[in-house]
Amino acid sequence: QVQLAESGGGLLQPGGSLRLTCAVSGTIFSITATDWYRQAPGKERELVASMLSGGFTDYANSVKGRFTISRDNAKNTVYLEMNNLKPEDTAVYSCRVRSALRPYTYWGQGTQVTVSS
């Protein structure tokens, strides 16, 4: 019974930092990638950061140099370090874990990040 739960969101001013946490309960076998998405009201869901099975990371251009995705396998957690936050970063951030096995994709319900002065 796998479940993903994001936490760490909140309200902060531009230039601030947050660390989002995706806690995974249960075990997901054959993980191929972990991702963070975000979706702002009225906008399409956007892939923000990915960590592939080999440990390589990739980021949306809008967050490169500011965000860092990482994971702690021992703790079954995925992180998104967010620095120098901007108002345009405001969105609901969701964690996704991909697996080679069914059901292939796991989603969390998201955590709200609001950046405003």
C-alpha positions as CSV (number, residue, x, y, z in Angstrom):
1,Q,0.0,0.0,0.0
2,V,2.2,2.8,-1.3
3,Q,1.4,6.4,-0.6
4,L,3.2,9.6,-1.4
5,A,2.8,12.7,0.8
6,E,4.4,16.1,0.1
7,S,5.2,18.6,2.8
8,G,7.2,21.7,3.3
9,G,5.2,24.2,1.3
10,G,4.2,27.5,2.6
11,L,4.1,31.3,2.1
12,L,7.3,33.2,1.8
13,Q,8.8,36.3,0.3
14,P,10.8,36.5,-3.0
15,G,14.3,35.4,-2.5
16,G,13.5,32.9,0.2
17,S,14.1,29.2,0.3
18,L,12.1,26.1,1.0
19,R,12.7,22.4,1.0
20,L,9.9,20.2,-0.1
21,T,9.7,16.7,1.1
22,C,8.0,13.8,-0.6
23,A,7.6,11.0,1.9
24,V,7.0,7.5,0.5
25,S,5.2,5.0,2.6
26,G,5.6,1.4,1.6
27,T,8.1,0.2,-1.0
28,I,8.2,1.1,-4.7
29,F,10.2,-1.5,-6.6
30,S,12.1,-0.9,-9.8
31,I,12.1,2.9,-9.6
32,T,13.1,4.4,-12.9
33,A,12.8,8.1,-12.0
34,T,11.5,10.6,-9.5
35,D,10.1,13.9,-10.5
36,W,8.6,17.1,-9.1
37,Y,5.8,18.9,-11.0
38,R,4.1,22.1,-10.3
39,Q,0.8,23.6,-11.4
40,A,-0.3,27.1,-11.0
41,P,-4.0,28.1,-11.4
42,G,-5.0,28.4,-15.0
43,K,-1.7,26.9,-16.2
44,E,-0.6,23.6,-17.5
45,R,1.2,21.2,-15.2
46,E,4.9,21.7,-15.6
47,L,7.8,19.2,-15.0
48,V,10.2,21.1,-12.7
49,A,12.9,18.5,-11.8
50,S,13.7,14.9,-12.5
51,M,16.1,12.4,-11.1
52,L,16.7,9.4,-13.4
53,S,17.6,5.9,-12.3
54,G,21.3,6.6,-12.9
55,G,21.2,9.6,-10.6
56,F,21.3,12.2,-13.3
57,T,19.1,15.2,-12.8
58,D,17.3,17.5,-15.1
59,Y,15.5,20.8,-14.5
60,A,13.2,23.1,-16.2
61,N,15.0,26.1,-17.6
62,S,13.0,28.4,-15.3
63,V,14.4,26.8,-12.2
64,K,17.9,25.8,-13.2
65,G,20.5,27.0,-10.8
66,R,17.9,27.5,-8.1
67,F,16.2,24.1,-7.5
68,T,17.9,20.8,-6.6
69,I,16.2,17.4,-6.5
70,S,17.6,14.8,-4.3
71,R,16.5,11.6,-2.6
72,D,17.3,9.6,0.5
73,N,16.6,6.0,-0.2
74,A,17.1,4.9,3.4
75,K,14.3,7.3,4.5
76,N,12.1,6.7,1.4
77,T,12.1,10.4,0.7
78,V,12.5,12.7,-2.2
79,Y,13.4,16.4,-1.8
80,L,13.2,19.5,-3.7
81,E,15.5,22.3,-2.5
82,M,14.1,25.6,-3.7
83,N,16.3,28.7,-3.5
84,N,15.9,32.3,-4.6
85,L,12.2,31.8,-5.0
86,K,10.2,34.1,-7.3
87,P,6.5,34.9,-7.5
88,E,6.3,32.9,-10.6
89,D,7.3,29.8,-8.6
90,T,3.9,30.0,-6.9
91,A,2.1,26.7,-7.5
92,V,1.1,23.4,-6.1
93,Y,4.1,21.1,-6.2
94,S,3.6,17.4,-6.6
95,C,5.9,14.5,-6.4
96,R,5.9,11.6,-8.9
97,V,7.7,8.3,-8.7
98,R,8.0,6.2,-11.8
99,S,8.4,2.4,-11.7
100,A,9.1,-0.3,-14.3
101,L,6.3,-2.3,-12.6
102,R,2.6,-1.7,-12.4
103,P,1.0,0.7,-11.6
104,Y,4.1,2.4,-13.1
105,T,3.4,5.9,-11.8
106,Y,2.7,7.1,-8.2
107,W,1.6,10.6,-7.4
108,G,1.3,12.6,-4.2
109,Q,-1.5,15.1,-3.6
110,G,0.7,18.2,-3.6
111,T,1.8,21.0,-1.4
112,Q,1.2,24.7,-1.9
113,V,4.1,27.1,-2.4
114,T,3.2,30.8,-2.4
115,V,5.9,33.4,-3.1
116,S,4.7,36.9,-2.6
117,S,5.9,40.2,-1.2
